[in-house]
Amino acid sequence: MRILVTPTFERAVKKLHRPQKADPYVYKFRMVHQLCLLFYRLLEEGSLKLLTVGPHENFYRDLKRLEN
């Protein structure tokens, strides 16, 4: 899988501090009229690690279980 980023995204990421780049992020989107979340982490330059995806309902509760 290739992940394409726009120059605007690259400039925004460059402005982040190193700890901010290491922190995980959540992307919200709709899939068949349901709000879903994608939890990901930026690794080295050009690397993205997808951690989990699922419906918004109980997402953060389930995510805490994955962290433990």
DRENDO-1510 file (C-alpha; in Angstrom, 1 decimal, always signed):
<recs>
REC; n; res; u; v; w
REC; 1; MET; +0.0; +0.0; +0.0 .
REC; 2; ARG; +1.2; +3.5; -0.9 .
REC; 3; ILE; +0.2; +6.5; +1.2 .
REC; 4; LEU; +0.3; +9.7; -0.8 .
REC; 5; VAL; +0.6; +13.0; +1.0 .
REC; 6; THR; +0.1; +16.5; -0.4 .
REC; 7; PRO; +2.8; +19.2; -0.1 .
REC; 8; THR; +0.5; +21.0; +2.3 .
REC; 9; PHE; +0.4; +18.0; +4.6 .
REC; 10; GLU; +4.2; +17.7; +4.5 .
REC; 11; ARG; +4.7; +21.3; +5.4 .
REC; 12; ALA; +2.3; +21.0; +8.3 .
REC; 13; VAL; +4.1; +17.9; +9.6 .
REC; 14; LYS; +7.5; +19.7; +9.4 .
REC; 15; LYS; +6.2; +22.3; +11.7 .
REC; 16; LEU; +5.4; +19.8; +14.5 .
REC; 17; HIS; +7.9; +19.1; +17.3 .
REC; 18; ARG; +9.4; +15.6; +17.5 .
REC; 19; PRO; +7.1; +14.5; +20.5 .
REC; 20; GLN; +4.1; +15.6; +18.6 .
REC; 21; LYS; +5.1; +13.5; +15.6 .
REC; 22; ALA; +5.5; +10.5; +17.8 .
REC; 23; ASP; +2.1; +10.9; +19.4 .
REC; 24; PRO; -0.8; +8.9; +17.9 .
REC; 25; TYR; -3.5; +10.6; +15.9 .
REC; 26; VAL; -7.2; +9.9; +15.1 .
REC; 27; TYR; -8.8; +10.5; +11.8 .
REC; 28; LYS; -12.6; +10.7; +11.7 .
REC; 29; PHE; -14.6; +9.7; +8.6 .
REC; 30; ARG; -18.0; +8.4; +7.6 .
REC; 31; MET; -18.6; +5.0; +6.2 .
REC; 32; VAL; -22.1; +4.0; +5.2 .
REC; 33; HIS; -23.6; +6.8; +7.3 .
REC; 34; GLN; -21.7; +5.8; +10.4 .
REC; 35; LEU; -18.9; +7.8; +12.0 .
REC; 36; CYS; -15.7; +5.8; +12.2 .
REC; 37; LEU; -12.2; +6.5; +13.6 .
REC; 38; LEU; -8.8; +5.5; +12.3 .
REC; 39; PHE; -6.0; +5.6; +14.9 .
REC; 40; TYR; -2.5; +6.0; +13.5 .
REC; 41; ARG; +1.0; +7.0; +14.4 .
REC; 42; LEU; +3.6; +8.8; +12.3 .
REC; 43; LEU; +6.9; +6.9; +12.5 .
REC; 44; GLU; +10.0; +7.8; +10.6 .
REC; 45; GLU; +9.7; +10.2; +7.7 .
REC; 46; GLY; +7.5; +8.6; +5.1 .
REC; 47; SER; +6.2; +5.9; +7.5 .
REC; 48; LEU; +2.7; +5.6; +8.9 .
REC; 49; LYS; +1.6; +2.9; +11.2 .
REC; 50; LEU; -2.2; +2.1; +11.3 .
REC; 51; LEU; -3.1; +1.0; +14.8 .
REC; 52; THR; -6.9; +0.3; +14.7 .
REC; 53; VAL; -10.1; +1.4; +13.0 .
REC; 54; GLY; -13.7; +1.1; +14.1 .
REC; 55; PRO; -17.0; +2.8; +14.8 .
REC; 56; HIS; -17.0; +5.9; +17.1 .
REC; 57; GLU; -19.1; +4.1; +19.7 .
REC; 58; ASN; -16.8; +2.8; +22.4 .
REC; 59; PHE; -13.7; +3.5; +20.3 .
REC; 60; TYR; -11.7; +5.1; +23.0 .
REC; 61; ARG; -12.8; +2.5; +25.6 .
REC; 62; ASP; -11.6; -0.3; +23.3 .
REC; 63; LEU; -8.4; +1.6; +22.5 .
REC; 64; LYS; -7.5; +1.7; +26.2 .
REC; 65; ARG; -7.8; -2.1; +26.3 .
REC; 66; LEU; -5.4; -2.3; +23.4 .
REC; 67; GLU; -2.8; -0.1; +25.2 .
REC; 68; ASN; -2.8; -2.3; +28.3 .
</recs>
